Amino acid sequence: MLQTRRLLAFSSRVHTYTMLLYLFFFLVYISSSYFFVDQSFIDLLTFALNLIGWTNLLFGLWIIIFSLIVWGSDRIIPLSPILLTLLRMVAVFLLSSLVAIIEKVITNGLVVS
């Protein structure tokens, strides 16, 4: 029982680190707009953002499922890991949506009709 809660706390910490890694690549992506960079660097950044974003979202889903398993075995709901995981997942989703919008505007331009 205590070991599963420790594993849940450690997983939540790792999820925070993946969100920070996503934030780092997001800031590098944004700052690459101000400097002359090669297209292959932008492609590498978007690949890293996609990979880390999907990893973060799937790992967050695993943490929520694991929290429900802990809740079923302990009869005490681990509310803090669930809420913090959902907040981190929403943050990564919003940042990835912002990257998609920026990429769409850069590649296709802004069309007003």
N, C-alpha and C positions, 0 to 999 in steps of 0.2 A: 504494500500500500504506500509506504513512504518512498520506496524506490520508484514507483510509477509517477508520483508527484514530482520527484526530483528530475526524472526524465522529461516530464512535461515542462518544468521550469527551464531546463537546459535547452529543450527544443524551442521554447519561446525566445530565449536569448539568441539562438542561432538564427531564428526568423528575423529578429531585429537586425542582426548583422547582414543578412541578405538584403534587407530593405536599405541599409546604409550603403551597401555596395551598389545597389540600383541607383540610389541617389547620387553617388559619385559618378557613375557612368552618365547619368542624366545631366549633371553639371558639365561634364566634359563635352557632351553632345551640344549643349547650349553654348558653351564657350567656343566651340569650333565654328560657330557662325561669325565670330569676330576676327578669326584668323584664317589665312589661306591654308587649307588642308586638301589633301588628295581625296578623290572619290572613294578609293579603297579604304581609307581611314574611316570615312563616314559609314561605309558598308560594314566595317568591322564593329563600329560603335552600335549600329542598329542591330547587328547580330547579337552582340553582348547584351544589349537592352532587352531583346526578345528572350534570350536564353535565361537571363537572371529574372526577368519578369515572370515568365512561366514557372520557373523553379520556385520563386517566392509564392506565387498563387497556389501551386500544387502542394508545397510544403505547408502553407497555411491551412489548406483543406485537411491535410493529414493531422495537423495539430488540433483542429476542431473535432475531427473524428476521434482522435485519441483522448481529447477532453471528455467527450461523451462516454467513451469506454471507462475512463476513470470515474465519471459520475455514476455510471451503472454499478461499478464495483464498490465504491466508497460511500455511495448515497449522499455525497456532498458535492455540489456543483462547483467546478473550478471556474468561476465567473470571470476573474481577472484575465487568465490566459485567453479565454474565448473572446472577450471584448477587445483586448489589445491586439489579438491576431486579426480580428475583423477590421480594426482601424488601420493596421499596417497593410492589409490587403487592399482596402479602399484607397489608401495613399498611393500604392504602387499602381493600381488601376487608373487613378486620375492622372498620374505622371505619364503612364504609357499612352493614355488618350491624348494628352498634350503633345507628346512626341509624334503621334500619328497625325494630329492636326498640323503641326509644324512641317512635317515631311510632305504632307499633301499640298500645303500652300507653297512650299519651296519647289516641288516638282511640277505642279500643275498651275500654279499661280492663283490669284484671287479673281474670281469671275463674278461680276455683279450683273444680274439680268433683270 
